[in-house]
């Protein structure tokens, strides 16, 4: 059966083709994997059919924190805790690849969670008031935040990284004409403009 066959794609080598996708468990403790988090992912890794496990979305800056119990890659302090998780998963299932997913919520959060005013591609009404449009220097700074978070992912022993760009979060707010009304090179005038923030971030992370 194809599902149980290995997959070779560029630098990616999977023992099977079954991917467990990122789904928020909301079990972190102050932004790091807690006992429930370790138990949750170990149970998944114990399934020998899983070739790639992608952990739940983690915020790259407090400004982009989506949930009170969300995991973090926003500081170097999380690395030892994340190392415990990757070591556990690799030991539980030899050959298993583990990716981390990085995210910024943009306006898809609340001020009581972030402690900061909400930001997005444009100024938009939210349940907490009106979000502020990011400036170009702020966009560049966030690209660097993703780079720094990805470096922490690597230092934590993960095999790869995924950038969350769906479900109405920040990248999605840029490439959707429903939430992007900018008039600069990150605006909705073309597909290239709408994707610019995402593609620049991907290139920087690589």
C-alpha positions as a Markdown table, in Angstrom:
| # | Residue | x | y | z |
|---|---|---|---|---|
| 1 | Unk | 0.0 | 0.0 | 0.0 |
| 2 | Unk | 1.4 | 3.4 | -1.0 |
| 3 | Unk | 0.6 | 4.9 | 2.4 |
| 4 | Unk | 3.1 | 2.7 | 4.2 |
| 5 | Unk | 5.9 | 3.1 | 1.6 |
| 6 | Unk | 8.8 | 5.5 | 2.2 |
| 7 | Unk | 8.8 | 8.9 | 0.6 |
| 8 | Unk | 11.9 | 10.6 | -0.8 |
| 9 | Unk | 11.3 | 14.3 | -1.8 |
| 10 | Unk | 14.3 | 16.6 | -2.0 |
| 11 | Unk | 15.9 | 16.7 | 1.5 |
| 12 | Unk | 12.8 | 15.1 | 3.1 |
| 13 | Unk | 13.0 | 11.3 | 3.8 |
| 14 | Unk | 9.9 | 9.8 | 5.4 |
| 15 | Unk | 9.6 | 6.2 | 6.6 |
| 16 | Unk | 5.9 | 6.3 | 5.6 |
| 17 | Unk | 3.7 | 8.7 | 3.8 |
| 18 | Unk | 1.2 | 9.3 | 6.6 |
| 19 | Unk | 1.5 | 12.8 | 8.0 |
| 20 | Unk | -0.1 | 13.8 | 11.3 |
| 21 | Unk | -1.1 | 17.4 | 10.8 |
| 22 | Unk | -0.8 | 20.3 | 13.3 |
| 23 | Unk | -3.8 | 20.5 | 15.6 |
| 24 | Unk | -3.9 | 22.6 | 18.8 |
| 25 | Unk | -4.0 | 20.5 | 21.9 |
| 26 | Unk | -4.0 | 23.6 | 24.2 |
| 27 | Unk | -1.9 | 21.7 | 26.8 |
| 28 | Unk | 1.2 | 23.9 | 27.0 |
| 29 | Unk | 2.3 | 25.3 | 30.3 |
| 30 | Unk | 3.4 | 29.0 | 30.0 |
| 31 | Unk | 4.2 | 28.5 | 26.4 |
| 32 | Unk | 6.2 | 25.3 | 26.7 |
| 33 | Unk | 5.3 | 21.6 | 26.3 |
| 34 | Unk | 3.7 | 20.4 | 29.6 |
| 35 | Unk | 3.2 | 16.8 | 30.8 |
| 36 | Unk | -0.1 | 16.6 | 28.9 |
| 37 | Unk | 1.6 | 17.8 | 25.8 |
| 38 | Unk | 4.4 | 15.2 | 26.0 |
| 39 | Unk | 1.8 | 12.4 | 26.7 |
| 40 | Unk | -0.4 | 13.6 | 23.8 |
| 41 | Unk | 2.4 | 13.6 | 21.2 |
| 42 | Unk | 4.0 | 10.4 | 22.5 |
| 43 | Unk | 0.7 | 8.6 | 21.9 |
| 44 | Unk | 0.7 | 9.8 | 18.3 |
| 45 | Unk | 4.4 | 8.8 | 17.8 |
| 46 | Unk | 3.6 | 5.3 | 19.1 |
| 47 | Unk | 1.7 | 4.7 | 15.9 |
| 48 | Unk | 4.3 | 3.1 | 13.6 |
| 49 | Unk | 2.4 | 4.2 | 10.5 |
| 50 | Unk | 3.1 | 7.9 | 11.2 |
| 51 | Unk | 6.0 | 9.1 | 9.1 |
| 52 | Unk | 5.8 | 12.9 | 9.8 |
| 53 | Unk | 4.3 | 14.5 | 12.9 |
| 54 | Unk | 3.8 | 18.3 | 12.8 |
| 55 | Unk | 3.2 | 19.8 | 16.2 |
| 56 | Unk | 0.6 | 22.5 | 16.9 |
| 57 | Unk | 1.0 | 26.1 | 15.8 |
| 58 | Unk | 3.4 | 28.1 | 18.0 |
| 59 | Unk | 3.6 | 31.9 | 18.2 |
| 60 | Unk | 6.8 | 33.8 | 17.1 |
| 61 | Unk | 6.0 | 36.9 | 19.1 |
| 62 | Unk | 3.6 | 37.7 | 21.9 |
| 63 | Unk | 1.8 | 40.2 | 19.6 |
| 64 | Unk | 0.8 | 37.2 | 17.5 |
| 65 | Unk | -0.3 | 34.8 | 20.2 |
| 66 | Unk | -3.6 | 33.2 | 19.3 |
| 67 | Unk | -4.6 | 31.3 | 22.4 |
| 68 | Unk | -3.7 | 31.5 | 26.1 |
| 69 | Unk | -2.4 | 27.9 | 26.1 |
| 70 | Unk | -0.5 | 28.2 | 22.8 |
| 71 | Unk | 3.1 | 26.9 | 22.6 |
| 72 | Unk | 5.8 | 29.5 | 21.9 |
| 73 | Unk | 9.0 | 29.8 | 19.9 |
| 74 | Unk | 9.3 | 33.5 | 20.8 |
| 75 | Unk | 12.3 | 33.3 | 23.0 |
| 76 | Unk | 15.4 | 31.1 | 23.5 |
| 77 | Unk | 14.1 | 30.0 | 26.9 |
| 78 | Unk | 11.7 | 27.5 | 25.3 |
| 79 | Unk | 14.5 | 25.5 | 23.6 |
| 80 | Unk | 15.3 | 23.1 | 26.5 |
| 81 | Unk | 11.6 | 22.3 | 26.9 |
| 82 | Unk | 11.1 | 21.7 | 23.2 |
| 83 | Unk | 14.3 | 19.5 | 23.1 |
| 84 | Unk | 12.6 | 17.2 | 25.7 |
| 85 | Unk | 9.6 | 16.9 | 23.3 |
| 86 | Unk | 11.7 | 16.1 | 20.2 |
| 87 | Unk | 13.9 | 13.7 | 22.0 |
| 88 | Unk | 10.9 | 11.8 | 23.3 |
| 89 | Unk | 9.3 | 11.6 | 19.9 |
| 90 | Unk | 12.5 | 10.5 | 18.1 |
| 91 | Unk | 13.1 | 7.9 | 20.8 |
| 92 | Unk | 9.5 | 6.6 | 20.8 |
| 93 | Unk | 9.5 | 6.2 | 17.0 |
| 94 | Unk | 13.0 | 5.8 | 15.4 |
| 95 | Unk | 12.9 | 7.4 | 11.9 |
| 96 | Unk | 9.9 | 9.6 | 12.7 |
| 97 | Unk | 10.3 | 13.1 | 11.4 |
| 98 | Unk | 9.0 | 16.0 | 13.5 |
| 99 | Unk | 8.2 | 19.5 | 12.2 |
| 100 | Unk | 7.1 | 22.6 | 14.2 |
| 101 | Unk | 4.5 | 25.0 | 12.8 |
| 102 | Unk | 5.1 | 28.7 | 13.3 |
| 103 | Unk | 2.4 | 31.3 | 13.4 |
| 104 | Unk | 1.4 | 34.9 | 13.9 |
| 105 | Unk | -2.3 | 35.4 | 14.6 |
| 106 | Unk | -2.6 | 39.0 | 13.3 |
| 107 | Unk | -6.0 | 40.3 | 14.3 |
| 108 | Unk | -7.3 | 36.7 | 14.8 |
| 109 | Unk | -6.8 | 36.9 | 18.6 |
| 110 | Unk | -7.7 | 39.3 | 21.4 |
| 111 | Unk | -5.9 | 41.9 | 23.4 |
| 112 | Unk | -6.4 | 40.0 | 26.7 |
| 113 | Unk | -4.3 | 37.2 | 25.2 |
| 114 | Unk | -1.5 | 39.3 | 23.6 |
| 115 | Unk | -1.5 | 42.3 | 26.0 |
| 116 | Unk | -0.9 | 44.4 | 22.9 |
| 117 | Unk | -3.0 | 46.3 | 20.3 |
| 118 | Unk | -4.0 | 44.0 | 17.4 |
| 119 | Unk | -2.2 | 44.3 | 14.0 |
| 120 | Unk | -3.0 | 43.1 | 10.5 |
| 121 | Unk | -2.5 | 43.9 | 6.9 |
| 122 | Unk | -5.0 | 46.7 | 7.2 |
| 123 | Unk | -7.0 | 48.6 | 9.7 |
| 124 | Unk | -10.1 | 46.4 | 10.4 |
| 125 | Unk | -12.8 | 46.1 | 12.9 |
| 126 | Unk | -12.4 | 43.2 | 15.4 |
| 127 | Unk | -14.2 | 42.0 | 18.5 |
| 128 | Unk | -11.7 | 44.1 | 20.4 |
| 129 | Unk | -12.0 | 47.2 | 18.4 |
| 130 | Unk | -9.9 | 48.2 | 15.4 |
| 131 | Unk | -6.7 | 46.6 | 14.3 |
| 132 | Unk | -3.7 | 48.7 | 13.2 |
| 133 | Unk | -2.1 | 48.2 | 9.8 |
| 134 | Unk | 1.5 | 47.0 | 10.0 |
| 135 | Unk | 4.1 | 49.4 | 8.5 |
| 136 | Unk | 6.7 | 48.1 | 6.1 |
| 137 | Unk | 9.4 | 48.3 | 8.7 |
| 138 | Unk | 7.2 | 46.3 | 11.0 |
| 139 | Unk | 6.6 | 43.7 | 8.3 |
| 140 | Unk | 10.4 | 43.3 | 7.8 |
| 141 | Unk | 10.8 | 43.0 | 11.6 |
| 142 | Unk | 8.2 | 40.2 | 11.7 |
| 143 | Unk | 10.0 | 38.4 | 8.9 |
| 144 | Unk | 13.1 | 38.4 | 11.1 |
| 145 | Unk | 11.0 | 37.1 | 14.1 |
| 146 | Unk | 10.0 | 34.1 | 12.0 |
| 147 | Unk | 13.7 | 33.6 | 11.1 |
| 148 | Unk | 14.7 | 33.7 | 14.8 |
| 149 | Unk | 11.8 | 31.3 | 15.7 |
| 150 | Unk | 12.9 | 28.9 | 13.0 |
| 151 | Unk | 16.4 | 28.9 | 14.4 |
| 152 | Unk | 15.0 | 27.9 | 17.8 |
| 153 | Unk | 13.0 | 25.1 | 16.1 |
| 154 | Unk | 16.3 | 23.8 | 14.6 |
| 155 | Unk | 18.1 | 24.2 | 17.9 |
| 156 | Unk | 15.3 | 22.2 | 19.6 |
| 157 | Unk | 16.0 | 19.1 | 17.5 |
| 158 | Unk | 13.1 | 19.4 | 15.0 |
| 159 | Unk | 13.5 | 18.0 | 11.5 |
| 160 | Unk | 11.8 | 20.9 | 9.8 |
| 161 | Unk | 9.5 | 23.8 | 10.0 |
| 162 | Unk | 6.1 | 24.8 | 8.6 |
| 163 | Unk | 4.8 | 28.4 | 8.3 |
| 164 | Unk | 1.1 | 28.6 | 9.1 |
| 165 | Unk | -0.5 | 30.7 | 6.4 |
| 166 | Unk | -4.2 | 29.7 | 6.5 |
| 167 | Unk | -7.3 | 29.9 | 8.8 |
| 168 | Unk | -7.5 | 33.7 | 8.8 |
| 169 | Unk | -4.1 | 34.3 | 10.5 |
| 170 | Unk | -1.7 | 37.0 | 9.6 |
| 171 | Unk | -0.2 | 35.7 | 6.3 |
| 172 | Unk | -3.8 | 34.9 | 5.2 |
| 173 | Unk | -4.9 | 38.4 | 6.2 |
| 174 | Unk | -2.3 | 39.7 | 3.7 |
| 175 | Unk | -3.1 | 37.5 | 0.7 |
| 176 | Unk | -6.9 | 37.7 | 1.1 |
| 177 | Unk | -8.5 | 40.8 | -0.7 |
| 178 | Unk | -11.2 | 40.6 | 2.0 |
| 179 | Unk | -8.7 | 41.8 | 4.7 |
| 180 | Unk | -6.0 | 43.6 | 2.7 |
| 181 | Unk | -6.7 | 47.1 | 1.5 |
| 182 | Unk | -3.2 | 48.4 | 1.4 |
| 183 | Unk | -1.9 | 50.7 | -1.3 |
| 184 | Unk | 1.8 | 49.7 | -1.2 |
| 185 | Unk | 3.7 | 46.7 | -2.5 |
| 186 | Unk | 2.0 | 44.4 | 0.0 |
| 187 | Unk | -1.5 | 45.4 | -1.1 |
| 188 | Unk | -4.2 | 43.5 | -3.0 |
| 189 | Unk | -3.4 | 44.9 | -6.5 |
| 190 | Unk | -1.9 | 41.6 | -7.6 |
| 191 | Unk | -1.3 | 38.1 | -6.5 |
| 192 | Unk | 2.4 | 38.9 | -6.3 |
| 193 | Unk | 1.8 | 41.7 | -3.9 |
| 194 | Unk | -0.6 | 39.7 | -1.7 |
| 195 | Unk | 1.9 | 36.9 | -1.4 |
| 196 | Unk | 5.0 | 39.1 | -0.9 |
| 197 | Unk | 5.1 | 39.0 | 2.9 |
| 198 | Unk | 4.7 | 35.2 | 2.9 |
| 199 | Unk | 7.3 | 34.6 | 0.2 |
| 200 | Unk | 9.8 | 36.9 | 1.7 |
| 201 | Unk | 9.4 | 35.2 | 5.0 |
| 202 | Unk | 9.8 | 31.7 | 3.4 |
| 203 | Unk | 13.0 | 32.9 | 1.6 |
| 204 | Unk | 14.4 | 34.4 | 4.8 |
| 205 | Unk | 13.7 | 31.3 | 6.9 |
| 206 | Unk | 15.4 | 29.1 | 4.2 |
